[in-house]
Amino acid sequence: MLNLSREELPERHQELLDVLVTRHDLATERRRNTSFVLLDHDGRRFAVCEYGAHWYEEGVPVHLAVDLTTGSHVSITAYRASAMWPGTFWSFFEPGRVPSDDPVRAWLATPAAAPGPRPSVAVAWPDQLERFCAAELVRTDQPELLAQAELVADPELPEDQTTLVRRHSAAALPYAVLFRHEDALSVVNKLIGSGRGCPLPEL
């Protein structure tokens, strides 16, 4: 887990977080709108939602921000930014860190209405699995936005990650991967990605 205070981030990264949170809050009619809001900034597209102030200390609102080019994402408060894997964290701010042949990046570049069978996304690294799951949360909330894909666990994927893929249904997997703490699962499951998309799964 990489969890940095706002002051530990370079100024340009702080500015990106400020823009996303401020524009999200201005775009929503009510506090804690659990559907993702689409935001364009500096030539990049993001999906941002708030998933509950009561889940964290001091009632601080928490947002999930997802880069729709790479699937990289961070959880943001007014004071901190965090992600499970350092690679996921830093590639959110610097998308060039994710190579052009990355399977998650290739899937996200596929038009939602592309003809033919749904693409397979073979993930070999934990950050790829996490990035896929973050983008899948956005897709299930707004199905017309991204192409539906089939996740494949590459033989190189570590066993603990492969176990997560085997243990959970496709609908439940993003919640299990992104919010591993068991107490958190029941809370987040009711709050995030519950906009216009599929009903939330039972874990």
WODAQUI-V17287 format. One record per residue. RES is the residue in one letter. PHI is phi in whole degrees, -180 to 180 (999 if undefined). PSI is psi in radians with two decimals (999 if undefined). D_CENTER is the distance of its C-alpha to the mean C-alpha in Angstrom with 2 decimals. Layout:
# WODAQUI-V17287
RES	PHI	PSI	D_CENTER
RES	PHI	PSI	D_CENTER
This chain:
# WODAQUI-V17287
M	999	2.28	14.92
L	-111	2.10	15.16
N	-136	1.82	15.79
L	-116	2.49	17.71
S	-71	2.77	19.62
R	-56	-0.68	19.48
E	-69	-0.35	22.93
E	-81	-0.16	21.98
L	-92	2.61	19.84
P	-59	2.70	21.72
E	-59	-0.68	22.72
R	-66	-0.53	20.86
H	-73	-0.68	17.50
Q	-59	-0.73	18.66
E	-63	-0.71	19.52
L	-62	-0.81	16.13
L	-61	-0.76	14.61
D	-61	-0.76	17.68
V	-62	-0.80	17.47
L	-65	-0.80	13.96
V	-67	-0.79	14.84
T	-63	-0.81	18.34
R	-68	-0.60	17.66
H	-61	-0.85	15.20
D	-66	-0.58	17.95
L	-72	-0.51	20.61
A	-81	-0.33	19.05
T	-96	2.46	18.83
E	-79	-0.38	22.15
R	-142	2.72	21.57
R	-66	2.53	19.87
R	61	0.79	16.88
N	-75	2.02	16.16
T	-86	-0.02	13.39
S	-85	2.60	12.75
F	-71	2.46	10.34
V	-105	2.30	12.62
L	-90	2.27	12.77
L	-133	2.34	14.12
D	-103	2.35	16.00
H	-151	2.19	17.03
D	55	0.73	19.26
G	79	0.12	18.87
R	-120	2.68	15.07
R	-114	2.35	12.85
F	-127	2.71	9.80
A	-120	2.27	8.28
V	-133	2.37	8.72
C	-141	2.78	9.75
E	-100	2.37	11.85
Y	-123	0.51	11.84
G	118	2.02	15.30
A	-73	-0.55	17.79
H	-72	-0.20	19.91
W	-78	-0.29	17.58
Y	-118	2.83	18.29
E	-60	2.54	21.67
E	64	0.28	23.64
G	61	0.54	21.60
V	-78	2.25	19.31
P	-60	2.44	16.62
V	-121	2.27	13.04
H	-114	2.55	10.25
L	-105	2.14	6.46
A	-115	2.23	6.38
V	-122	2.22	4.59
D	-80	2.08	7.66
L	-83	0.14	8.86
T	-94	-0.67	11.41
T	-118	-0.30	9.90
G	83	-0.08	6.21
S	-62	2.56	6.62
H	-155	2.78	4.91
V	-141	2.65	7.22
S	-94	2.34	8.56
I	-127	2.37	11.63
T	-118	-3.10	15.04
A	-66	-0.29	18.15
Y	-117	-0.36	19.18
R	-142	2.82	16.46
A	-137	2.45	13.20
S	-148	2.73	11.75
A	-156	2.75	9.67
M	-66	-0.74	11.15
W	-114	2.36	12.44
P	-55	-0.67	14.33
G	-61	-0.70	13.66
T	-64	-0.76	9.89
F	-61	-0.97	10.94
W	-72	-0.53	13.78
S	-73	-0.31	12.48
F	-62	-0.71	10.16
F	-85	-0.48	13.64
E	-131	1.44	15.60
P	-62	-0.32	14.13
G	-64	-0.26	17.55
R	-69	-0.37	16.81
V	-92	2.04	15.05
P	-64	2.73	18.19
S	-65	-0.42	19.00
D	-94	0.21	19.67
D	-62	2.34	16.32
P	-65	-0.60	15.70
V	-70	-0.74	12.02
R	-62	-0.72	13.17
A	-63	-0.73	16.17
W	-61	-0.79	14.47
L	-66	-0.37	12.49
A	-84	-0.15	15.98
T	-77	2.20	17.59
P	-59	2.49	18.78
A	-59	-0.60	17.70
A	-99	0.38	21.43
A	-62	2.37	22.48
P	-72	2.87	25.50
G	94	-3.12	25.95
P	-66	2.73	24.11
R	-69	2.52	20.35
P	-68	2.61	19.10
S	-94	2.40	18.68
V	-119	1.84	15.92
A	-91	2.00	17.59
V	-104	2.29	15.51
A	-114	-0.23	17.83
W	-126	2.59	15.88
P	-56	-0.66	13.58
D	-68	-0.53	11.16
Q	-67	-0.74	11.25
L	-62	-0.76	10.61
E	-66	-0.71	7.55
R	-66	-0.68	6.26
F	-60	-0.79	7.75
C	-66	-0.66	6.35
A	-64	-0.78	2.63
A	-67	-0.60	5.22
E	-67	-0.61	7.56
L	-59	-0.75	6.53
V	-65	-0.76	7.14
R	-63	-0.74	10.10
T	-70	-0.45	11.61
D	-77	-0.64	11.64
Q	-135	1.38	13.22
P	-59	-0.44	14.84
E	-77	-0.11	16.89
L	-84	-0.71	14.19
L	-129	2.64	13.23
A	-69	2.45	15.61
Q	-71	2.40	15.49
A	-130	2.79	15.46
E	-106	2.14	16.95
L	-81	2.35	15.39
V	-126	2.24	18.19
A	-84	1.95	18.46
D	-64	2.58	20.58
P	-56	-0.39	23.56
E	-79	-0.24	22.39
L	-64	2.29	19.27
P	-55	2.63	20.37
E	-59	-0.68	21.97
D	-65	-0.59	19.85
Q	-74	-0.70	16.70
T	-62	-0.66	18.93
T	-62	-0.72	20.14
L	-60	-0.76	16.77
V	-64	-0.74	16.53
R	-70	-0.61	20.17
R	-76	-0.52	20.12
H	-112	2.59	17.53
S	-67	2.87	17.64
A	-59	-0.61	15.16
A	-72	-0.61	14.23
A	-88	-0.36	13.95
L	-56	-0.78	12.33
P	-58	-0.65	8.58
Y	-69	-0.71	10.03
A	-68	-0.63	12.41
V	-76	-0.78	10.33
L	-82	-0.46	7.78
F	-131	1.36	10.73
R	-77	-0.45	13.81
H	-66	2.18	16.42
E	-60	-0.68	18.46
D	-64	-0.59	19.41
A	-73	-0.54	15.89
L	-58	-0.78	15.02
S	-68	-0.58	17.63
V	-73	-0.92	16.64
V	-64	-0.64	12.92
N	-58	-0.47	13.91
K	-91	-0.21	16.13
L	-115	-0.49	14.06
I	-109	2.47	10.53
G	67	0.51	10.17
S	-108	0.65	13.97
G	-85	-2.01	15.00
R	-91	-0.01	16.88
G	-89	-2.64	15.32
C	-69	2.69	16.35
P	-60	2.63	17.70
L	-70	2.47	15.72
P	-80	2.77	16.86
E	-83	2.38	19.19
L	-97	999	18.20
